[in-house]
């Protein structure tokens, strides 16, 4: 409430007047205490600098502008964010054949200056010379900075904010990292049909982390696991208690949502529990096994080993004719110079006219990636017509549906799997996996889910070790990118790379004998690609 001098009667005598002003002061103090705290200018400046550096956006959320000197092309926003080239930690990373320099403030201002690989030399930067370098591309000695460096149009306030942020960048830790702890999270449903699998994954993650902590952790840090049951819960929990990465979250049927959730928050995801990889959506997500599109390519490779695809016409029934599986088949078939690849929506498999047309056109192979009812109708219709073409599926769930096919399809039905139970890994970590199961009292149920979670944690541990004590999310991602034929336990060796986000890229083909069962049809078929 407002307090004025006229609200207090004045009488003779200084004591009464002093008491009145004392009362006013108390009321005014209460009023000040009740007011919201004033914004911290230093904190606001750092936040603006952080936004400029990582997101290429100004205080209003608008994209900043820059000119790419090498081609005079105007760019803006995320495309010119400093962290894209110089890295989240400011220490530079190779980009398109260029090695951007370390731009932490300690490095920029070192007293003996800089000598670059091209012979250019100059003294240390200060705030003024740094601003000129950013806006004009001129170093402290008047030399021209590499044309690959954009020239930025920043205001005086924005430039000061960027400098302020660079001054503390080397001391900034990514969320989830503390001096003695790295906190990781996972998302596992606690009800519904997936709950039993989720319990198995949770038990293995906790067992692995417990064992790792007993071994001393990684670089002096212990791991903590935070488990949530839904993306909604993750939104609140990980805002209050940030996590460094997500490990083996259950993602079946929600792959795109999980990847987008993590990408929006710059959280890495290691080995989400799914058989539907979507690697093109995020460079921070590392899948363990290939998805439908990659397994479709495995089947084409298998078919090419059985005969010359250049003389064969193919048809593919897919749920989404514009999706990843259709694109992979079209591109792979073109590369192999197939006789033809017609892409059809899987719903048309239930249309006898469409099946008859394929028969009359002489389709010599059908790849099916739709629903089990649609596949059953396709098989039944073709059998009534006396037509029994080879049918291949990259969807493991459809393999069992093929068991009920008429015997006319004997020797004609195939499915691709990322693993085969009769081909266990013989690496050293397979023994570690079995030893951990025994020592922690984990039963034999859901062995594949246990192996999946074990592999996820083995990758996390190796990534943390390779990233070093000076840990960041970017260093961690780059460490995992560097894994090649890594022994992650009871599965084939894992390899990633700058353009590859599927660790086990390839698969096995299994033949389905109607009314009988399954038999191996191939050894491991490796794929090239991302």
C-alpha positions in Angstrom: 0.0 0.0 0.0 1.1 3.6 -0.7 2.2 5.5 2.4 2.3 9.3 2.5 3.3 11.8 5.2 -0.3 13.2 5.4 -1.5 9.8 6.6 0.3 10.4 9.9 -0.7 13.4 12.1 2.2 15.6 13.1 2.5 17.0 16.6 5.0 19.1 18.4 8.0 17.2 19.5 10.7 15.4 17.5 10.0 12.0 19.0 6.5 11.8 17.6 7.8 12.8 14.2 10.6 10.3 14.3 8.1 7.6 15.3 5.9 8.5 12.4 8.7 8.3 9.9 9.9 5.0 11.5 6.4 3.5 11.0 6.4 4.7 7.4 9.8 3.2 6.8 8.5 -0.2 8.2 5.5 -0.1 5.9 7.7 0.9 2.9 10.1 -1.9 3.6 7.2 -4.4 3.7 6.0 -3.0 0.4 9.5 -3.4 -1.1 9.8 -7.0 0.2 6.5 -7.9 -1.3 7.4 -6.7 -4.7 8.9 -9.1 -7.3 12.7 -9.2 -7.4 14.3 -7.0 -10.0 15.7 -8.8 -13.0 19.5 -9.5 -12.7 21.1 -7.6 -15.6 24.2 -9.9 -15.6 22.1 -13.0 -15.8 20.0 -11.5 -18.6 23.2 -10.7 -20.5 24.5 -14.2 -20.1 21.2 -15.7 -21.2 21.3 -13.5 -24.3 24.9 -14.5 -25.0 24.0 -18.2 -24.6 21.1 -17.8 -27.0 23.2 -16.0 -29.6 25.9 -18.6 -29.4 23.9 -21.8 -29.4 20.7 -20.9 -31.2 21.5 -17.9 -33.4 18.6 -15.9 -31.9 18.4 -12.5 -30.3 16.6 -11.4 -27.1 13.3 -11.3 -28.9 13.8 -14.8 -30.2 14.3 -13.6 -33.8 17.1 -15.1 -35.9 20.3 -13.1 -36.1 21.7 -12.2 -39.5 25.1 -13.0 -41.0 26.8 -13.0 -44.4 28.9 -16.0 -45.5 31.9 -14.2 -46.9 33.2 -17.2 -48.9 30.1 -17.0 -51.1 28.4 -13.7 -50.1 25.3 -15.7 -49.2 23.1 -14.2 -46.5 22.2 -16.6 -43.7 20.3 -16.4 -40.4 19.2 -18.1 -37.3 20.4 -21.6 -36.3 22.4 -21.9 -39.5 24.9 -19.3 -38.2 24.9 -20.2 -34.5 28.5 -20.1 -33.3 28.2 -23.5 -31.6 27.5 -25.2 -35.0 31.2 -25.0 -35.9 33.0 -24.0 -32.7 31.1 -26.6 -30.7 29.0 -26.4 -27.6 32.2 -26.0 -25.5 33.8 -23.4 -27.9 36.8 -25.5 -28.6 36.2 -26.1 -32.3 35.4 -29.2 -34.3 36.0 -30.2 -38.0 33.3 -28.9 -40.3 33.4 -29.4 -44.1 37.1 -29.7 -44.3 37.6 -26.6 -42.0 38.9 -26.8 -38.4 37.3 -23.8 -36.6 39.5 -22.4 -33.8 39.1 -22.6 -30.0 37.1 -19.4 -29.1 36.9 -19.7 -25.4 37.9 -16.4 -23.9 41.0 -17.8 -22.2 42.3 -18.9 -25.6 41.3 -15.8 -27.5 43.1 -13.5 -24.9 46.3 -15.5 -24.2 49.1 -12.9 -24.0 51.4 -14.4 -26.6 48.7 -14.3 -29.3 48.1 -16.7 -32.1 49.8 -18.3 -35.1 47.5 -20.1 -37.6 48.3 -22.9 -40.0 48.2 -20.6 -43.0 51.0 -18.4 -41.4 48.7 -15.6 -40.3 49.8 -14.2 -36.9 48.3 -11.7 -34.5 48.2 -10.7 -30.9 45.6 -11.4 -28.3 42.0 -10.3 -28.7 40.2 -7.9 -26.4 36.5 -7.0 -26.5 36.9 -4.4 -29.2 39.1 -6.5 -31.6 36.8 -9.4 -31.1 33.8 -7.4 -32.1 35.7 -6.3 -35.3 36.6 -9.9 -36.1 33.0 -11.0 -35.7 31.5 -8.2 -37.7 34.2 -7.5 -40.3 36.4 -10.5 -40.4 39.6 -8.6 -39.4 42.0 -10.0 -36.7 43.9 -7.8 -34.1 46.8 -7.4 -36.6 44.6 -6.2 -39.4 44.7 -9.6 -41.2 41.8 -11.1 -42.9 40.1 -14.0 -41.1 39.2 -17.2 -43.1 36.3 -16.6 -45.4 34.5 -19.6 -44.1 33.8 -17.5 -41.0 30.4 -15.7 -41.4 30.3 -11.9 -40.8 27.6 -11.1 -38.2 25.3 -8.1 -37.8 25.1 -7.8 -34.1 24.2 -4.7 -32.0 26.5 -3.3 -29.4 24.4 -5.0 -26.7 24.4 -8.3 -28.4 28.2 -8.2 -29.0 28.7 -7.5 -25.3 26.4 -10.4 -24.3 28.4 -12.7 -26.6 31.7 -11.7 -25.1 30.2 -12.1 -21.5 29.1 -15.6 -22.4 32.4 -16.6 -24.0 34.2 -15.5 -20.8 32.4 -18.2 -18.8 31.9 -20.8 -21.5 34.9 -23.0 -20.5 33.4 -23.2 -17.0 29.9 -24.1 -18.0 28.7 -27.6 -17.5 26.0 -29.2 -19.5 22.8 -30.2 -17.5 23.1 -33.4 -15.6 26.8 -33.1 -14.9 28.1 -32.3 -11.4 31.6 -32.5 -9.9 31.0 -36.1 -8.6 27.9 -37.2 -10.5 26.5 -37.8 -13.9 22.7 -38.1 -13.9 21.1 -40.1 -16.7 17.4 -40.8 -17.2 15.2 -43.2 -18.9 11.5 -43.5 -19.8 9.8 -46.8 -19.0 6.0 -47.3 -18.7 4.8 -48.6 -15.4 1.5 -50.0 -16.7 0.1 -51.6 -19.9 1.4 -54.3 -22.1 5.0 -53.0 -22.1 5.2 -52.8 -18.3 6.9 -56.2 -17.9 9.5 -55.4 -20.5 10.1 -52.1 -18.8 10.7 -53.7 -15.4 13.4 -55.9 -17.0 15.1 -52.9 -18.6 15.0 -50.9 -15.4 16.5 -53.8 -13.4 19.4 -54.2 -15.9 20.1 -50.5 -16.0 20.2 -50.3 -12.2 22.3 -53.5 -12.0 24.9 -52.1 -14.5 25.0 -48.7 -12.9 25.4 -50.2 -9.4 28.2 -52.4 -10.6 29.9 -49.4 -12.4 29.7 -47.3 -9.3 31.2 -50.0 -7.2 34.1 -50.1 -9.7 34.7 -46.4 -9.1 32.4 -44.8 -11.7 33.9 -43.0 -14.7 36.7 -40.4 -14.2 35.8 -39.9 -10.6 32.0 -39.5 -11.2 29.3 -41.9 -10.1 26.2 -42.4 -12.2 22.6 -41.7 -11.0 19.5 -43.1 -12.8 16.2 -41.2 -12.9 13.3 -43.2 -14.2 10.0 -41.6 -15.4 7.0 -43.4 -16.9 5.9 -40.9 -19.7 7.0 -37.9 -21.7 4.6 -35.8 -19.7 6.4 -36.8 -16.5 9.8 -36.4 -18.1 8.9 -32.8 -19.1 8.4 -31.8 -15.5 11.0 -34.1 -13.8 13.9 -33.3 -16.1 13.2 -29.6 -15.9 13.6 -29.8 -12.1 16.4 -32.4 -12.2 18.1 -32.2 -15.5 19.7 -35.3 -17.0 22.8 -35.6 -19.1 21.3 -38.3 -21.5 18.5 -40.8 -21.9 19.5 -44.5 -21.8 17.4 -47.2 -23.3 14.0 -45.5 -23.0 11.1 -47.6 -24.2 10.1 -46.1 -27.5 8.0 -48.7 -29.3 5.3 -46.8 -31.2 6.5 -43.4 -30.0 9.9 -43.1 -31.7 9.3 -39.8 -33.4 7.9 -38.2 -30.2 10.8 -39.4 -28.1 13.4 -38.2 -30.6 11.8 -34.8 -31.0 11.4 -34.4 -27.2 15.2 -35.1 -26.7 16.2 -32.9 -29.7 14.2 -29.9 -28.4 16.1 -30.2 -25.1 19.5 -31.1 -26.6 19.4 -34.4 -24.6 21.3 -37.3 -26.2 19.5 -40.7 -26.4 21.5 -43.9 -26.4 19.9 -47.1 -27.7 16.1 -46.4 -27.4 14.3 -49.7 -27.0 12.7 -50.1 -30.4 13.1 -51.9 -33.7 12.0 -48.8 -35.7 15.1 -46.5 -36.1 14.5 -42.9 -37.2 18.1 -41.7 -37.5 17.4 -38.9 -39.9 15.6 -36.9 -37.2 18.3 -36.2 -34.7 22.1 -36.5 -34.6 21.9 -36.8 -30.8 20.1 -40.1 -30.9 22.0 -43.4 -31.3 19.9 -46.4 -32.3 21.1 -49.9 -31.6 19.3 -51.8 -34.3 18.2 -51.0 -37.8 14.6 -50.2 -38.6 12.2 -51.2 -41.3 13.9 -49.3 -44.1 17.3 -50.8 -43.4 16.0 -54.3 -43.1 14.2 -53.9 -46.4 17.6 -53.1 -47.9 18.9 -56.3 -46.3 16.2 -58.3 -48.0 17.0 -56.7 -51.4 20.7 -57.6 -50.9 19.6 -61.2 -50.0 17.4 -61.4 -53.1 20.3 -60.1 -55.3 22.4 -63.0 -54.1 19.7 -65.4 -55.2 19.4 -64.0 -58.7 20.0 -61.1 -61.1 17.7 -58.2 -60.0 18.3 -56.5 -63.3 15.9 -59.0 -64.9 13.3 -58.9 -62.1 10.2 -56.8 -61.6 9.3 -56.1 -57.9 6.4 -54.7 -56.0 6.4 -53.3 -52.5 3.4 -52.8 -50.3 4.2 -50.3 -47.6 2.1 -48.4 -45.1 3.4 -45.1 -46.2 4.3 -44.8 -50.0 6.2 -41.6 -49.2 8.0 -42.8 -46.1 11.5 -44.0 -45.4 11.0 -47.7 -46.4 9.6 -46.7 -49.8 12.4 -44.3 -50.3 15.1 -46.8 -49.3 13.7 -49.5 -51.7 13.4 -47.0 -54.6 17.0 -45.8 -54.1 18.5 -49.2 -53.5 16.6 -50.7 -56.5 17.8 -47.9 -58.7 21.4 -48.4 -57.5 21.2 -52.1 -58.4 19.4 -51.4 -61.7 16.4 -53.6 -60.8 14.0 -54.5 -63.5 11.5 -52.3 -61.7 10.1 -51.4 -58.3 6.4 -50.5 -58.0 5.5 -48.9 -54.6 1.9 -49.5 -53.5 0.0 -48.6 -50.3 -0.3 -51.7 -48.2 -4.1 -51.3 -48.1 -4.2 -52.3 -51.8 -2.9 -55.8 -50.8 -6.5 -56.6 -49.9 -7.7 -55.7 -53.4 -7.9 -58.8 -55.6 -7.7 -56.6 -58.7 -4.3 -55.2 -57.6 -3.0 -58.6 -56.9 -4.1 -59.9 -60.3 -2.5 -57.0 -62.0 0.8 -57.7 -60.4 0.6 -61.4 -61.4 -0.1 -60.5 -65.0 2.7 -57.9 -65.0 5.1 -60.7 -64.0 6.2 -59.4 -60.6 8.9 -61.7 -59.4 9.2 -60.5 -55.9 7.0 -58.8 -53.3 8.2 -56.9 -50.3 5.5 -56.4 -47.7 5.6 -53.8 -44.8 2.0 -53.4 -43.8 -0.6 -54.9 -41.4 -0.9 -58.6 -40.7 -4.5 -58.7 -42.0 -3.4 -57.1 -45.2 -0.6 -59.7 -45.6 -3.0 -62.5 -44.9 -5.4 -61.3 -47.6 -2.6 -60.9 -50.1 -1.4 -64.4 -49.5 -4.9 -65.9 -49.7 -5.8 -64.0 -52.9 -2.5 -65.0 -54.6 -3.0 -68.6 -53.6 -6.5 -68.7 -55.1 -5.0 -67.5 -58.3 -2.4 -70.2 -58.2 0.3 -67.5 -57.9 3.1 -68.0 -55.4 5.7 -65.3 -55.7 8.5 -64.9 -53.1 7.3 -62.6 -50.3 9.7 -60.7 -48.1 9.0 -58.7 -45.0 11.2 -56.4 -42.9 8.6 -56.4 -40.1 9.5 -59.1 -37.6 5.9 -59.2 -36.3 4.7 -60.4 -39.7 6.9 -63.5 -39.7 4.6 -65.4 -37.5 1.6 -64.5 -39.6 3.4 -66.1 -42.5 3.4 -69.5 -40.7 -0.3 -69.9 -41.5 0.3 -69.5 -45.3 -0.7 -72.2 -47.7 1.9 -74.8 -48.5 2.2 -73.5 -52.0 4.4 -70.7 -50.5 6.9 -73.2 -49.2 10.4 -71.9 -49.8 8.9 -68.5 -50.8 8.6 -66.6 -47.5 11.4 -64.6 -45.9 11.8 -62.1 -43.0 14.7 -60.0 -41.9 15.9 -59.7 -38.3 18.6 -57.6 -36.7 19.7 -60.6 -34.6 19.5 -64.4 -34.5 19.2 -66.3 -31.3 21.4 -69.1 -32.7 24.2 -66.6 -33.3 25.2 -65.2 -29.9 28.1 -62.8 -29.6 31.4 -64.4 -28.3 33.0 -61.1 -27.2 34.4 -60.5 -23.8 31.4 -58.3 -22.8 29.0 -61.2 -23.4 30.7 -62.9 -20.4 30.4 -59.7 -18.4 26.7 -59.6 -19.3 26.1 -63.2 -18.0 28.2 -62.5 -14.9 26.2 -59.4 -14.1 22.9 -61.3 -14.5 24.0 -63.9 -12.0 25.6 -61.6 -9.5 22.5 -59.3 -9.4 20.0 -62.1 -9.4 18.4 -61.3 -12.7 16.4 -64.1 -14.1 16.4 -65.5 -17.6 13.1 -63.9 -18.6 13.2 -61.3 -21.3 16.8 -62.0 -22.1 16.7 -59.9 -25.3 15.5 -56.8 -23.3 18.3 -57.4 -20.7 20.8 -57.6 -23.5 19.5 -54.4 -25.1 19.8 -52.5 -21.8 23.2 -53.9 -21.1 24.5 -52.8 -24.5 23.0 -49.3 -24.0 24.9 -48.9 -20.7 28.1 -50.4 -22.2 28.0 -47.7 -24.9 27.3 -45.0 -22.3 30.2 -46.1 -20.2 32.6 -46.2 -23.2 31.3 -42.8 -24.4 31.9 -41.3 -21.0 35.4 -42.7 -20.8 36.4 -41.5 -24.2 34.9 -38.1 -23.6 37.1 -37.6 -20.6 36.8 -35.8 -17.3 36.0 -32.5 -19.2 32.7 -34.0 -20.1 30.0 -32.3 -22.3 27.1 -33.6 -24.3 29.0 -32.7 -27.5 32.1 -34.6 -26.5 30.0 -37.5 -25.4 28.3 -37.6 -28.8 31.6 -37.4 -30.7 33.0 -40.2 -28.5 30.1 -42.5 -29.4 30.5 -41.5 -33.1 34.0 -42.9 -32.9 33.0 -46.4 -31.8 33.9 -49.0 -34.4 33.2 -52.7 -33.9 32.7 -52.1 -30.2 31.9 -55.1 -28.1 28.7 -54.1 -26.3 27.7 -57.5 -25.1 25.4 -60.2 -26.4 24.9 -58.8 -29.9 27.0 -58.1 -33.0 29.8 -55.5 -32.8 28.5 -51.9 -32.7 29.8 -49.1 -35.0 28.7 -45.5 -35.3 30.1 -42.5 -37.2 29.5 -38.8 -38.0 26.9 -39.8 -40.6 25.7 -43.1 -39.0 23.3 -43.4 -36.1 22.5 -47.1 -36.2 25.0 -49.2 -34.3 24.3 -52.7 -35.8 23.7 -51.9 -39.5 22.6 -55.0 -41.2 20.6 -58.1 -40.5 19.9 -61.8 -41.0 17.3 -63.3 -43.3 15.2 -66.2 -42.0 13.0 -68.5 -44.1 9.4 -69.2 -42.9 8.1 -72.6 -43.8 4.3 -72.7 -43.8 2.8 -74.9 -41.0 6.4 -75.8 -39.9 8.6 -73.1 -38.6 11.7 -71.0 -39.2 15.1 -71.8 -40.6 18.2 -69.6 -41.1 18.5 -68.4 -44.7 21.6 -66.2 -44.5 24.6 -65.3 -42.5 25.0 -61.6 -41.4 24.4 -59.2 -44.2 26.1 -55.9 -43.6 24.9 -52.7 -45.1 26.8 -49.6 -46.1 25.3 -46.2 -45.2 24.4 -44.0 -42.3 
